[in-house]
Amino acid sequence: MSTVVAAPMPREAVEPTAPRPPRRRRWPRYVLPTYTGLVIFYLCSPIFVMILFGFNHTRGRFNFAWQGFTLTWYRNLFAIPELTTALKNSVAIALISTLLATALGTMIALALNRYRYRGRGTTSLVLFMNIAAPEVVLGASLLSLFVTLGFAEGFVTILIAHVMFNIAYVAVTVRARLAGFDRSLEEAAQDLGADPWTTFRRVTLPLIFPGILAGALLALALSIDDFVITYFVAGHTQTFPLWVFGATRLGVPPQVNVMGTLIFVFGVSLALLNVVLQRKRT
């Protein structure tokens, strides 16, 4: 009797083929970058318009329509004495208030981060209330304080007001930097013979300097363009935002766009310099 031997089945028929992974669509990964770019363009478009109209060859009081390219307004930047004086006041107030607020805010941040004392929670609450309160409320409160104390509104009252609202921003920024600070580095320095001042100057300050610089840049930006609080306490002193607001009824000269462009370029340059310094330290 003969034996029938079945032929072996091919391997493809025994093992099922694995399903192919679904093809990914390429267009969804472009949605978020496109949306982000549109938002950034929308936020920066007023700045682009300001820079563009700083080169506008306008022939009237109003600088609304493009009439040609010119560099006249850059050459005659200080042709309007009142505007030049207002810009000098804004720059001087911004620099002085930034220095004072940075020093005071840094010390407050160090105290809140390192020490436990009565009133610590109240101090933190006051700082955040200062940031959260509307500027109209702060301006009216400061005006009432200066009137009650008999202070004449002017350069000094603007400076005091700017230092007041900038301290909170600097303290919060520096305190965030101190959150991850390693205290063992200071202890090691003191074990090696460094006194408290040397430890702060050689160890603490270099480590928290990026936070201090960030707080100072924020205070500078807030001070140089503040309008609401300054309007309450300025008196007869004119700053750059106040002068521009007053000039809108008669026509803003192109020099305002040029000065705004220079302030913007200066601020962006400081921010980029801060990023470069942090990368070098890293």
C-alpha positions in Angstrom: 0.0 0.0 0.0 1.4 3.3 -1.0 1.8 6.2 1.5 0.7 9.6 0.3 2.9 12.4 1.7 1.5 15.9 1.7 3.6 18.6 0.2 4.8 21.3 2.7 2.7 24.5 2.5 4.6 27.6 1.6 5.7 29.8 4.6 3.6 32.8 3.4 0.5 30.7 3.7 1.3 29.6 7.3 2.3 32.9 8.8 -0.1 35.7 8.4 1.3 39.0 7.1 1.6 41.8 9.7 -0.8 44.7 9.1 0.9 47.8 7.7 1.0 50.8 10.1 -1.4 53.5 9.1 0.2 56.3 7.1 0.6 59.5 9.1 -0.8 62.6 7.6 1.8 65.3 7.2 -0.4 68.4 7.5 -1.4 68.2 11.2 2.2 68.8 12.3 2.2 72.1 10.5 -0.9 73.4 12.3 0.7 74.5 15.5 3.8 76.2 13.9 1.5 78.0 11.5 -0.9 79.2 14.3 2.1 80.3 16.4 3.6 82.3 13.5 0.3 84.0 12.9 -0.1 85.0 16.5 3.4 86.3 16.7 2.8 88.3 13.5 -0.4 89.7 14.9 1.3 90.8 18.1 4.3 92.3 16.3 2.4 94.0 13.5 1.9 97.4 15.4 5.6 97.4 16.0 6.3 96.8 12.3 4.0 99.7 11.4 5.7 102.0 13.8 9.1 101.1 12.4 7.9 101.6 8.8 6.3 105.0 9.4 9.5 106.2 11.0 10.7 106.4 7.4 7.6 107.9 6.0 8.1 111.2 4.0 5.0 112.8 5.5 4.1 116.4 4.5 1.3 117.1 7.0 0.5 116.9 10.6 -0.8 113.3 10.4 1.4 110.3 9.7 -1.3 107.9 8.6 -0.6 107.4 4.8 2.6 106.2 3.2 4.0 109.0 1.1 7.6 107.9 0.4 10.8 106.8 2.0 13.1 109.2 3.8 15.7 109.4 6.5 14.9 113.0 7.4 13.3 112.1 10.7 16.3 110.2 11.9 18.5 113.2 11.0 16.1 115.6 12.8 15.4 113.4 15.7 15.7 116.1 18.3 14.1 118.9 16.3 11.2 119.2 18.7 12.5 120.5 22.1 9.4 119.5 24.1 9.6 115.9 22.8 13.3 115.7 23.5 12.8 116.9 27.1 10.0 114.4 27.6 12.2 111.6 26.3 15.1 112.6 28.6 12.7 112.6 31.6 11.5 109.1 30.7 15.0 107.7 30.3 16.2 109.3 33.5 13.3 108.1 35.5 13.5 104.6 34.0 17.2 104.2 34.7 17.1 105.6 38.3 13.9 103.7 39.2 15.3 100.5 37.8 18.5 100.7 39.9 16.6 101.5 43.1 13.8 98.9 42.5 16.4 96.2 41.5 18.4 96.7 44.7 15.4 96.8 47.0 13.5 94.0 45.2 16.6 91.7 45.3 16.9 92.3 49.1 13.2 91.6 49.6 13.5 88.4 47.6 16.5 87.2 49.6 14.7 87.9 52.9 11.5 86.1 51.8 13.4 83.1 50.5 15.8 82.6 53.4 14.2 83.7 56.6 11.1 82.9 58.6 9.8 86.0 60.4 6.5 87.5 61.5 4.8 89.2 58.6 6.5 87.2 55.9 3.2 86.0 54.4 1.8 89.5 54.5 4.8 90.8 52.6 4.3 88.2 49.9 0.6 89.1 49.7 1.4 92.8 49.4 3.8 92.1 46.5 1.2 90.1 44.6 -1.5 92.7 45.3 0.8 95.4 43.9 1.0 93.4 40.6 -2.6 92.4 40.5 -4.1 95.8 41.4 -5.3 98.0 38.4 -3.0 100.9 37.6 -5.8 103.4 38.0 -6.2 102.3 41.7 -2.4 102.6 42.3 -2.3 106.0 40.6 -5.2 107.4 42.5 -3.8 106.0 45.8 -0.4 107.5 45.2 -1.9 110.9 44.3 -3.9 110.9 47.5 -0.8 110.1 49.5 1.3 112.8 47.9 -1.5 115.4 48.3 -1.9 114.4 52.0 1.8 114.7 52.7 2.1 117.9 50.8 4.4 116.7 48.0 4.4 118.8 44.8 3.8 116.5 41.9 6.7 116.3 39.5 9.9 114.4 38.7 10.4 113.1 42.3 6.8 111.8 42.7 7.0 110.0 39.3 10.3 108.4 40.4 8.8 107.3 43.8 5.8 105.8 42.0 7.9 103.9 39.5 10.1 102.5 42.2 7.0 101.4 44.1 5.4 99.4 41.4 8.7 98.0 40.0 9.8 96.5 43.3 7.2 93.8 43.2 8.2 92.6 39.7 11.8 92.5 40.6 11.2 90.7 43.9 9.0 88.0 42.3 11.5 87.4 39.4 14.5 87.1 41.7 12.6 84.9 44.2 11.8 82.5 41.3 15.5 82.3 40.6 16.2 81.6 44.3 13.7 78.7 44.4 16.3 76.2 43.1 19.4 77.8 44.8 21.7 75.3 46.5 22.6 76.7 49.9 25.4 74.2 50.3 27.6 76.3 48.0 27.4 79.2 50.4 28.2 76.9 53.3 31.2 75.5 51.5 32.5 79.0 50.8 32.1 79.9 54.5 33.8 76.7 55.6 36.8 77.7 53.4 37.1 81.0 55.3 34.9 83.5 53.3 33.0 86.1 55.3 29.3 86.7 54.5 30.0 89.6 52.2 32.6 87.7 50.2 30.3 84.7 50.0 27.5 86.9 48.6 29.8 88.6 46.1 31.6 85.6 44.9 29.0 82.8 45.2 25.4 84.0 45.6 25.4 87.1 43.3 26.9 85.3 40.2 24.3 82.5 40.6 21.3 84.7 40.9 22.5 87.4 38.5 20.4 86.1 35.6 17.3 86.6 37.7 18.4 90.0 38.8 19.1 91.0 35.2 15.7 89.7 34.1 14.0 91.7 36.8 15.9 94.8 36.0 15.0 94.6 32.3 11.3 94.1 33.2 11.4 97.1 35.5 13.1 99.2 32.8 10.4 98.3 30.2 7.6 98.9 32.6 8.9 102.3 33.7 9.8 103.8 30.3 6.3 103.2 28.8 4.1 103.6 31.9 1.2 106.1 31.3 -1.6 105.6 33.8 0.2 105.9 37.1 2.5 108.6 35.7 -0.5 110.6 34.5 -1.8 110.8 38.1 1.4 111.9 39.8 3.2 113.8 37.0 2.0 117.3 37.7 3.6 119.6 35.1 6.4 117.2 34.3 6.1 115.6 30.8 7.3 112.1 30.1 7.5 110.4 26.6 4.1 108.6 26.9 2.4 111.7 28.3 3.7 113.9 25.5 2.6 111.4 22.9 -0.9 111.2 24.4 -1.2 115.0 24.3 0.1 115.2 20.8 -2.5 112.8 19.4 -5.1 115.6 19.2 -2.9 117.7 17.0 -1.0 115.1 15.1 1.9 112.8 16.2 5.1 113.8 14.5 7.2 111.1 12.8 10.0 111.6 15.4 7.8 109.7 17.8 7.9 106.6 15.6 11.7 107.0 15.4 12.1 107.3 19.1 9.8 104.3 19.7 11.9 102.3 17.2 15.1 103.2 19.0 13.6 102.3 22.4 12.3 99.0 20.9 15.7 98.1 19.4 17.5 99.0 22.6 15.2 96.7 24.7 15.5 93.8 22.2 19.3 94.2 22.2 19.4 94.0 26.0 17.2 90.9 26.0 19.4 89.2 23.4 22.5 90.2 25.4 21.0 88.6 28.5 20.3 85.3 26.5 23.9 85.3 25.2 25.4 85.8 28.7 23.2 83.0 30.1 24.3 80.6 27.4 28.0 81.5 28.0 27.6 80.9 31.7 25.9 77.5 31.0 
